[in-house]
Amino acid sequence: MKRKILIAGLDSKLKAKLVKLFINNNFTVAVSVNNKELPPDNKNNNLIEIPWNIKSPLSAKNLILECQHKLNGFDEALVILSSQHSNKPIHEILSSDIEYAIDISLKGNIFLLKELILYFQNVKTGNISLVHNSPQSKIFAPLYAASAGGLAELTKSLFASYQNEQLTINSFMSGSELIEEYAEYIFHNISGRTKKLHGKILRFQDKLHPFSFTSQKR
C-alpha cells in the first residue's frame, strides 16, 4: 500500500525536489500549487496538484479538504515555511511590501497550519514536519528577520502546545545552499521514521555526510 503525504508551501526548488523524491519512492503526493500560470501535471498518477492562495484562509481550508478527498485520507504533512526576503533597511521598505511579507510569511503559514492541525485532531493521528531553510548564524535585514524569527518561535510554540496530543510536530532546519542534499535528508528521515517523535529539531549539516544530522529537543 502506497503511503500518502501532503507537501505544502510556496513553490520553490526545495519543494519540487521533495515532490520528486517522494513520488519516485512509492508515495502518493498531494502538493499545493501557487503559480496559476503553470499547467497541472496530469502525466503522473501519483501526483495530485491542488491550487492554494497563501493569503486566503478559505483557500487553506479547501486545500486540506481537497487533499483529504483525493487521497482518501492522509496522515503525513510536510510544510515548507517560507519567509519574505528583503535586504532593504527598514526605512526604505514600502508599506505594501510589509503587508505582503506578513501575508506570505506569517498569515499564510498560520492559516494552513490551523486547518492541518484541526484535520489531524479530528482523525486522531498525523505527523507534521515543518521545514526551515535560512542561515542560522547571521544578522538578517529587518523584514526578513521579523518573518524568519516569527516562524522559528511559532515552531517552538507548536511543539509545546501539542505535546500531549495524538498528532506529532517536528521540524527540519538548514542554513545550507545544498538544496538537493537537504531535500534528500528530509526524505530519508520522514520515510525511514520507525518511532513516534514530537518536538524534535533535525538539523542538516552539509559539512558532514549528506544524511548526517543532529537531533535536539525543544
C-alpha positions, -999 to +999 in steps of 0.1 A: +000+000+000+014+034-010+020+059+017+003+093+012+018+128+020+008+164+016+036+188+007+027+224+011+044+258+009+054+283-017+067+269-050+105+265-048+134+243-059+133+226-025+096+218-028+100+205-063+129+182-053+109+169-023+079+161-045+101+142-069+118+122-042+086+111-026+069+102-059+099+082-071+098+062-038+063+049-039+044+077-022+012+093-035+018+131-032-007+159-029+011+193-034+000+229-031+004+249-063+008+287-061+017+296-097-016+298-117+004+300-149+018+265-146-005+239-162-014+208-140+009+178-143-016+152-154+011+127-165+018+112-131-010+093-114+009+096-080+008+134-081-022+155-072-018+192-076-041+214-055-043+253-060-035+273-029-038+311-024-015+316+005-033+349+015-067+332+019-079+313+050-107+298+028-081+285+004-062+268+032-094+251+043-101+240+008-066+227+003-070+203+033-105+192+022-094+186-013-063+167-001-085+146+022-109+138-006-084+130-033-061+110-011-089+093+008-073+105+040-037+111+049-015+111+080+017+128+068+022+165+060+053+185+052+050+223+054+078+244+039+078+276+060+087+305+036+099+339+048+098+370+028+133+381+017+142+417+016+177+432+021+164+468+024+168+488+056+135+492+073+131+529+065+132+521+027+106+494+028+072+503+013+041+497+034+027+475+007+058+453+009+054+450+047+018+439+043+028+414+016+055+400+037+032+395+067+006+378+044+032+354+028+054+347+058+031+346+088-006+348+080-005+323+051+015+297+071-007+301+102-039+297+081-025+264+067-012+250+100-045+258+117-065+237+092-039+210+091-039+206+129-077+206+130-078+178+104-053+156+123-071+163+156-103+150+140-087+118+127-067+114+159-034+109+142-009+126+120+027+138+116+035+174+106+071+183+096+079+220+095+108+229+071+130+259+076+158+269+053+178+300+064+213+307+077+215+301+114+243+325+124+236+357+105+220+390+113+192+394+088+177+425+073+147+438+094+118+425+073+133+390+068+144+389+105+108+395+116+093+368+095+121+342+099+122+348+137+085+346+139+083+313+122+111+299+144+092+309+175+060+296+161+076+262+156+087+261+193+053+272+204+036+244+184+059+218+200+048+229+234+011+234+226+005+199+211+029+178+231+001+158+248-020+151+217-020+122+192-006+143+164+031+149+163+050+180+151+088+181+143+110+204+123+139+204+099+165+232+098+193+241+074+215+271+067+230+253+037+227+262+000+228+225-008+191+222-016+191+188-032+211+173-003+188+189+022+157+175+004+172+140+004+180+144+041+143+154+048+130+125+027+152+098+044+141+110+079+104+110+071+103+078+050+126+060+075+108+070+107+103+040+129+090+055+161+068+084+173+087+116+176+075+150+188+092+183+194+124+173+176+146+198+156+165+179+129+194+200+117+210+193+083+248+195+085+263+200+050+299+196+062+292+160+072+278+130+054+247+141+034+224+122+057+241+131+089+221+151+114+218+163+149+186+159+168+176+184+195+146+185+218+128+218+222 
